[in-house]
């Protein structure tokens, strides 16, 4: 059954590591129809234990199912374009006919860890950061290319080109090869200042820029839905497929934040990012773990910090609120709400992964201080919310010191934006308004608006951003702000003191 008649829509194939979504979006950024399928990486047949890859055929099958479902809810004739956005870092070498010469290795696969450890013998991490904006993270795409060169050289020798995940999917739709700057900036292979390839970085894998396909900026037409793809996905042949890219950048753009707001994408992990008009890979930014990627718009960059988010809360709920059913989260938050600000002296440091986040240079692991025999689970949960908010403030300080950015507010998107208590604590700890908007599918909205811009519906990306239709709720700092100022100072002292405890 068709939904009510609407004007033109863009079909966004929003591919995440855990969910594959097909979403129809109208020019005002409203979700018209939505379909979702689960996604996961799979063990590599014949590979070592723990080696993980993506089954591209299975991903295409599920996306096509989702697209056909959308075509039953909207008139396919109203689909004016298709675009693709995915997670970063992953891709595969392909022949001229688009078949893979080697499977797409998952970012979750550990096979490149040793290469990441040894790369500093060939080039300094500081030099890499100055060129690419990237830290040495084991799943960086360049490490995959080096691994293939050293272990399966035929995979590169037999390949016509390399496609990142958006390119692999778009090729199945159009038969055309392309790469966009947002997804390429996750490869640790670009000269980010020039928005182009870095020959010196590619040489580490024995490659040069000619190995890669033509650049397409977000919103530019790649090709058109083929008859074969039309039969598979239910979208009429001849519909343009326009360049999308990396989901993080499209979430920043699609959030509607202006250049004065920081954007916190809050889920299992949190990414705090901004849209900056200058590329500033300074020493402090490097030492504090900042990464910088190419923005959706040319001439802009996205400095950002990756840190643990609600994964910490899930750990607390699993350990302290077990066997409570589907209402566990709401019950737990109500217990935390009854605890006074400051959690009665309990301090939670959420550094569950010491290689990332604002606390990276301290080398700390997750720590709870101030426990007594009277400490309740509600106090621990509230202290976790406060600790994550202290981490956010710390990350803001790093962004400010590294880029000169001075936020006037924080726009929170993703699942973590639904927790009202957490939003208020964020506002109190940072001393900034926390802005939450009604629409939650920011990546798909951002990708759709870029596509509508490419189609000529909007004059520019900024014009498209200003068109977003969404209600806002603002959490202003409360009278607790001064209390949290004192507690944050203790939090930072604790980080410094813990440094020696966690030294190897």
C-alpha angles and dihedrals in degrees: 000000000000122000119236113298113274136176123258121324137193118226109223119197099204107189120192131174090252104025135036112204136188110198132178112212128186125218092268091057095255119146108240099176136359136194128176139189129183121255134194140160118254135217112266112248109240092009130117123279109283096021109136133192139171119252098225094188090054091048091051091047093053094044090050090051089052092048091051089050090053090049089060091055100044131034104264088219088067092059101103098176144357124221135179131217125177144165116284139254100034128105143123143229114257139193123234090271091054097252116137122253088197133010121266103263113222122238085233091064115105098207095105098050094100092048090052090052094049100042093089087069088067102036133003118256088228091057090048091052093048090054105034105021088233135123123219101274115167094232095054109137094235089063088056090052091049090047091053091047091052100038110022105020093164089066089067097034092054094044125101092201146331122259127194118219096274088050094049091053095042090051090057088055099043112012088236129123122225146143129201128212096242094060093036090055088066091061100074086232105099133094089230096194089060096038087231141096123296109228091197093055094046090050088068087071095038092253138119134203092267089072091069129073127253119290119253120187118222109280095024117125114255098180141296136284108272123223090251092052091045091058091048101046104025095239114128116257114255095038108136120249110211129197118270122163143171116017096220094061093046090051090054090049095040094050089076092232116154126221092275096058130078116220122220113197100199123196134109083322125027127221118195110196145159137199106243131186095214136053107231112171095173129171095254091050089053095047093047094053101253118161124198126207135181114270124231087254123062113247093033133094135196114225107190146164125222117212142153116281133165089351083082091053091049088055091052092047092048094050101037106024104041126161095014099126130224093327093059095106095052092046092049094049091051089055090050091050090059091058117091121246111279092037091250092289099316111134121194121198106195099201096134091151110041095192094069142042134039092307093056094107091054093056092218127155127211109303136180117202131187100035119163133176087262096053111125129210089244089059091051092049092048090047088053090053089048092046091052088050091050087051088053092051090048090051090051090053090053092049091049094048093045100044108016089241113153110194120215091190145353121240110206120204134173133042094317090063091072094068104094095189091052092049091053092048089050090054093047094047097045096036089226133112112262112216122203122182130204097240114077102181094083097152093054092044091051093048092047094050091050088051093049088050090053089050090054096251088123130032094227144353090261091052088052093049092054090054095065111129109214139131116236133214118195125203108202122201111268134209088282091075095093092049091052090048089064094042092050090056089054089047092056091046089052091053091053092046093049092053093087092045093061098040110124 
